[in-house]
Amino acid sequence: MRVRSGRTVRDLRRENRTAVLQRLYFDGPLSRFSLGPATGLSSGSVSNVVSELVAEGLVEEAGSVDSAGGRPRTLLRISARSGYMIGVDIGETRVRIELFDLALTELARVERPLEATGPRRVDRYDVDLVMTHLRDGIPEVVAEAGIAAERLLGVGIGVPGIVARTAEDGAVVHGQTIGWDAVPLERLLRESRILPATVPYYIDNGAKTLGQAEMWFGAGRGAQSAAVVLFGSGVGACVVGDDMRPGRAVEWGHLTVRVRGRRCRCGAQGCLEAYAGAEALLQRWAEAGGRPPAGVDEETALTAMLAAAYPEPRASGTGPEPDATALAVLEETAEYLGAGFSDLINLFQPERILVGGWAGLQLGRRFLDAVKAHATSYALTYPAARVRIDLGTLGPDAVTVGAAILPLADFFARGGRPEQAEPVEQDPAWRTALRERSVQ
């Protein structure tokens, strides 16, 4: 049966369920009485939807609250253990896998370092190596959490590179900087039979999943627009605005900051990533005469570089002199980053620029003020005066949290129904709810 708008009665029921679920998730616990004005639904519609959701175990009672002169009103909330999601961060130094309940409480995690296995560094990104970590790690977190795999709403995966989709292979990853040329990651996962065929995979750019997490639960709350930048071995960004929710990944690390400059991992010259990514930073330090520690991973080496450039004072108030070479490289990097931020400011005029990723959080704590000063000097005055530049608040796990949000958002957009043949776009009502959530 169709109504005049062209939507079916089934569509309307799904939208009503979505409206109730999203309000309970973002604003709960709430009473049935409060859900009416919060969702715009009639009391009868609220009662019917709530009865369905309680019967299905998606919603549960959470105490009561006094009413004005009447009986206490029962409060309702999303049942956190009514569904589970896995978030995966295929980073450039490790694969991190975490399992969450519906409230995004972490129940289990596994981390596997990506180590070079041959003479070329790109070997650490070998597809077979990554797939081995996924085949081993995903069942491990399911077993550690003690849940049935069939109860998973899905697996969200953040990857470096551009994600395209084809009818035959699903999500295909074009990760030029890590040597992934049209890797059919979704098909490989399905063929591996890691999970039951009913469990869907949601694969997207890691900077985008970082941006989604910060906008939902982190430093992006309250902003109508933001650019969330991801610093690791390389550099990426996600831009969020009213016309591009839930965000769009942009290859910001590959804008040209110096004509005929340093050779980037992508093969071009003068990319921002060739100056600001952790891998490039350590290379530049060594080329300038510095001595990065040998035989350690990039995270440890970058920590050593920062400690050399900004030594901690001793209890007596004195301390070692800063490593002039490391300090000079970092000060130059701050200017390159400021120039890169100015491009984001001039192009997108965001309310906020948020810095995340393991390298971004380490670097930002040391010289974010210098980056801000350079960004202001390079950007147009009007948008520069209206942007706020801050660190993200969700820490190094933000990509994984954002990846887990992908199946969660799709599940709610379906009204809490199981996954169907094709994922649905987050409908306008859901996007409006996310925007209203971020304002609170």
C-alpha positions in Angstrom: 0.0 0.0 0.0 1.3 3.5 -0.9 0.4 6.8 0.6 0.2 10.0 -1.4 3.8 10.9 -1.0 4.8 7.8 -2.9 6.1 6.1 0.3 4.7 2.8 1.4 3.2 2.1 4.8 6.3 0.0 5.4 8.4 3.0 4.7 6.5 5.1 7.2 6.8 2.4 9.8 10.5 2.2 9.3 10.8 6.0 9.6 8.8 6.0 12.8 11.0 3.3 14.3 14.1 5.2 13.2 12.8 8.4 14.8 12.1 6.6 18.1 15.4 4.8 18.1 17.6 7.8 17.3 15.9 9.9 20.0 16.4 7.2 22.6 20.0 6.7 21.5 21.0 10.4 21.5 18.7 11.8 24.2 17.5 8.8 26.3 16.3 7.6 28.6 13.0 9.2 27.7 9.4 8.4 28.6 6.7 7.6 26.0 5.2 11.0 26.8 8.5 12.8 26.0 9.0 10.8 22.8 5.9 12.3 21.2 7.1 15.9 20.9 10.7 14.8 20.5 9.8 12.7 17.4 6.7 14.6 16.1 4.7 11.3 16.3 1.3 10.9 17.8 1.0 9.2 21.1 -0.6 6.2 19.4 2.3 5.8 16.9 4.8 6.1 19.8 3.0 3.5 21.8 2.9 1.1 18.8 6.5 1.6 17.9 7.7 1.3 21.5 5.7 -1.9 22.0 7.4 -3.4 18.9 10.9 -2.4 19.9 10.5 -3.7 23.5 9.1 -7.0 22.2 12.2 -7.3 19.9 14.6 -6.5 22.8 15.9 -3.3 21.2 14.4 -1.1 23.9 14.2 -1.7 27.7 12.8 0.1 30.7 15.2 2.3 32.7 13.4 3.4 35.8 10.7 6.0 36.1 10.2 9.7 36.6 7.5 11.6 38.5 4.8 13.3 36.4 2.8 16.4 37.1 0.0 15.1 39.3 -0.2 11.6 37.7 1.4 8.2 37.9 5.2 8.0 37.5 6.2 7.7 33.8 8.4 4.8 32.8 11.7 5.7 31.2 13.0 3.9 28.1 16.4 3.4 26.7 18.2 1.5 23.9 19.3 -2.0 25.2 23.0 -1.9 24.9 23.4 -5.6 24.5 20.7 -6.0 21.9 23.4 -5.8 19.1 27.1 -5.6 18.5 29.5 -4.0 16.0 33.1 -4.5 15.1 35.3 -1.6 14.1 38.6 -2.1 12.3 41.3 0.3 11.6 43.7 -0.8 8.8 46.3 1.7 9.6 49.8 2.2 8.3 51.6 0.8 11.3 49.0 -1.8 12.7 45.6 -3.4 12.3 43.3 -2.6 15.3 40.1 -4.6 15.7 37.6 -3.8 18.4 34.1 -5.2 19.3 31.5 -2.8 20.8 28.0 -3.1 22.1 25.2 -0.8 20.9 26.3 1.9 23.4 29.8 1.8 21.9 31.3 0.2 25.0 34.4 -1.7 24.0 34.1 -5.4 24.9 37.2 -6.8 23.2 40.2 -5.7 21.1 43.1 -7.1 19.1 46.1 -5.3 17.7 48.5 -6.7 15.1 51.6 -4.7 14.1 52.3 -4.3 10.4 56.0 -5.1 10.0 58.1 -5.1 6.9 58.7 -8.7 5.6 61.0 -7.9 2.7 63.5 -5.3 1.4 60.8 -2.8 0.5 58.8 -1.0 3.1 55.6 -1.4 1.1 55.8 -5.1 2.0 54.3 -4.3 5.4 51.1 -3.4 3.5 50.9 -6.8 1.7 47.3 -7.7 1.2 47.8 -11.3 2.3 49.4 -10.1 5.5 46.5 -7.7 6.3 43.9 -10.4 5.4 45.7 -12.8 7.8 45.3 -10.3 10.6 41.6 -9.9 9.8 41.0 -13.6 9.5 42.6 -14.2 12.8 41.6 -11.1 14.7 37.9 -10.8 13.9 37.0 -14.3 15.3 39.3 -13.6 18.3 37.3 -10.5 19.4 34.0 -12.3 18.9 35.2 -15.2 21.1 36.7 -12.9 23.7 33.4 -11.0 24.0 31.5 -14.3 24.3 28.8 -13.5 21.7 27.4 -15.4 18.8 28.7 -14.0 15.4 25.1 -13.9 14.1 24.4 -11.1 16.6 26.7 -8.7 14.9 25.1 -5.8 13.1 28.1 -5.6 10.9 31.8 -4.9 10.6 33.0 -1.4 9.8 36.5 -1.0 8.3 38.6 2.2 7.9 41.3 1.9 5.2 44.0 4.3 3.8 43.1 5.3 0.3 40.1 5.9 -1.9 37.1 3.5 -1.7 35.1 2.8 -4.8 32.2 0.3 -5.2 31.3 -2.1 -7.9 28.4 -4.4 -8.3 30.7 -7.5 -8.6 33.2 -6.8 -5.8 31.6 -4.4 -3.4 34.1 -2.1 -1.8 37.4 -1.8 -3.8 40.3 0.1 -2.2 42.7 2.3 -4.3 45.5 2.9 -1.8 48.2 4.3 -4.1 50.6 5.2 -1.2 50.6 1.7 0.2 50.6 -0.2 -3.1 47.0 -1.2 -3.1 45.8 -1.0 -6.7 42.1 -1.8 -6.9 42.1 -4.3 -4.0 38.6 -6.0 -3.8 38.7 -6.0 0.0 35.0 -6.7 0.5 35.0 -9.7 -1.9 38.2 -11.1 -0.2 36.5 -10.8 3.2 33.4 -12.6 2.0 35.3 -15.3 0.2 37.3 -15.9 3.4 34.1 -16.8 5.3 35.3 -15.2 8.5 31.8 -14.5 9.6 28.3 -15.8 8.6 27.2 -14.5 5.2 24.4 -12.5 6.9 26.9 -10.2 8.6 27.5 -7.1 6.3 30.8 -5.3 5.8 31.1 -1.5 5.6 34.4 -0.2 4.2 35.4 3.4 4.0 38.3 5.8 4.2 39.9 5.9 7.6 39.9 9.7 7.7 36.1 9.6 7.1 35.5 7.2 9.9 37.7 9.4 12.2 35.6 12.4 11.2 32.3 10.6 11.8 33.4 9.6 15.3 34.6 13.1 16.3 31.3 14.6 15.0 29.1 12.2 16.9 31.0 11.9 20.2 34.1 14.1 20.1 35.4 17.6 19.5 33.0 18.1 16.5 29.9 18.1 18.6 28.0 21.4 18.2 29.6 22.2 14.8 27.6 22.5 11.6 30.8 22.1 9.6 34.3 20.8 10.2 37.4 19.4 8.6 38.9 16.5 10.6 42.4 15.7 9.6 44.2 12.3 10.2 47.9 12.2 10.7 49.7 8.9 10.8 52.4 7.7 8.5 50.5 9.7 5.9 48.0 12.5 5.9 44.3 12.6 5.1 41.1 14.6 5.9 37.3 14.4 6.1 35.1 17.4 5.4 31.7 17.6 7.0 29.0 20.1 6.3 25.3 20.5 5.8 25.6 19.4 2.2 28.0 16.6 2.8 26.9 14.6 5.8 28.0 12.2 7.1 31.3 13.5 5.6 33.5 13.2 2.5 37.0 12.0 2.5 39.4 14.2 0.6 43.0 13.4 -0.4 44.3 16.5 1.4 47.7 15.0 2.0 48.3 15.1 -1.7 47.7 18.7 -2.4 50.9 20.4 -3.7 52.6 22.6 -1.1 55.9 22.9 -3.0 56.4 22.8 -6.8 59.0 20.2 -7.7 59.4 19.5 -4.0 60.1 16.2 -2.2 59.0 13.0 -3.9 55.8 11.7 -2.1 54.9 8.0 -1.6 52.2 8.5 -4.2 54.9 9.2 -6.8 54.2 13.0 -7.2 56.4 15.8 -6.0 55.7 18.4 -3.4 52.7 16.8 -1.6 51.9 17.9 1.9 52.3 14.3 3.0 55.9 14.3 1.8 56.6 16.9 4.5 54.1 16.3 7.2 53.5 12.6 7.4 55.3 10.7 10.2 57.3 8.6 7.7 58.4 11.8 5.9 59.2 13.6 9.1 61.6 10.9 10.2 63.2 10.7 6.8 63.7 14.5 6.8 65.3 14.4 10.3 67.7 11.7 9.1 68.5 13.6 5.9 69.3 16.8 7.9 71.8 14.9 10.1 69.6 13.7 12.9 69.7 10.2 14.3 66.3 8.5 14.5 66.4 5.4 16.7 67.0 2.2 14.7 65.0 -1.0 14.8 61.8 0.6 16.3 58.4 1.3 14.8 57.3 4.8 13.6 55.4 5.7 16.7 58.4 5.0 18.9 60.7 6.9 16.5 58.4 9.9 16.4 58.2 10.0 20.2 62.0 10.0 20.3 62.1 12.9 17.8 59.7 15.0 19.8 61.6 14.2 23.0 64.9 15.3 21.3 63.3 18.6 20.1 61.4 19.4 23.2 63.4 17.8 26.1 61.7 17.7 29.5 63.4 19.8 32.2 64.9 18.1 35.2 63.6 18.6 38.7 66.4 21.1 39.2 64.9 23.2 36.5 67.7 22.6 34.0 67.8 20.0 31.2 69.5 18.9 28.1 69.6 21.3 25.1 67.1 20.7 22.4 68.2 18.8 19.4 68.6 21.7 16.9 68.1 19.5 13.9 64.9 17.9 15.1 63.6 21.2 16.2 64.3 22.9 12.9 62.5 20.1 11.0 59.5 20.3 13.3 59.3 24.1 13.0 59.4 23.8 9.2 56.7 21.1 9.4 54.5 23.4 11.4 54.6 26.0 8.6 53.8 23.4 6.0 50.8 22.2 8.1 49.7 25.8 8.5 49.7 26.3 4.8 47.8 23.0 4.3 45.2 24.1 7.0 44.8 27.5 5.1 43.7 25.6 2.0 41.0 23.8 4.1 40.0 27.1 5.5 39.8 28.9 2.1 38.1 26.0 0.3 35.6 24.8 2.8 35.3 27.6 5.4 34.7 25.1 8.3 33.8 26.1 11.8 36.4 23.8 13.2 39.5 21.9 12.1 40.2 18.9 14.3 43.5 17.1 14.4 43.5 13.3 15.1 45.5 10.2 14.4 48.4 8.8 16.5 51.0 11.2 14.9 48.6 14.2 14.9 47.9 13.8 18.6 51.6 13.6 19.4 52.6 16.5 17.2 49.6 18.7 18.0 50.4 18.7 21.7 53.8 20.2 21.0 53.2 22.8 18.2 49.5 23.3 17.5 49.8 27.0 18.4 52.5 27.4 15.8 50.4 25.7 13.2 47.5 28.0 14.0 49.6 31.1 13.6 50.9 29.9 10.2 47.3 28.9 9.1 46.0 32.4 10.0 48.8 34.1 8.1 48.2 32.1 4.9 44.4 32.0 4.9 41.9 34.6 3.9 41.1 36.9 6.9 37.3 36.4 7.1 37.2 32.5 7.2 40.4 32.4 9.3 38.8 34.5 12.0 35.8 32.1 12.2 37.6 28.8 12.4 38.7 27.0 15.6 41.6 24.6 15.4 41.8 21.9 18.1 42.9 18.4 18.8 40.4 15.6 18.6 39.2 14.2 21.9 38.7 10.5 21.1 42.3 9.5 21.1 44.1 7.1 18.8 41.0 4.7 18.8 38.8 7.2 17.0 39.1 5.6 13.6 38.0 2.3 15.0 35.0 3.9 16.8 34.0 5.7 13.6 34.3 2.4 11.7 31.9 0.8 14.2 29.5 3.6 13.7 29.0 2.6 10.0 26.9 -0.5 10.7 25.2 1.2 13.7 24.0 4.1 11.6 22.8 1.8 8.8 21.0 -0.4 11.4 19.2 2.6 12.8 18.4 4.0 9.4 16.6 0.7 8.7 14.5 1.2 11.8 16.4 -1.5 13.7 15.7 -4.2 11.1 18.2 -6.7 10.0 20.5 -5.9 7.0 18.9 -6.4 3.6 20.4 -6.9 0.2 21.8 -3.5 -0.2 22.8 -0.9 2.5 20.5 2.1 2.5 21.7 5.7 2.6 21.2 7.5 5.9 17.9 9.3 5.2 17.4 13.0 5.7 15.6 12.5 9.0 18.6 10.5 10.4 21.1 13.2 9.1 19.0 15.9 10.8 19.1 13.9 14.0 22.9 13.7 13.8 23.1 17.4 13.3 20.8 18.1 16.3 22.8 15.6 18.4 26.0 17.4 17.6 24.5 20.8 18.7 23.8 19.5 22.2 
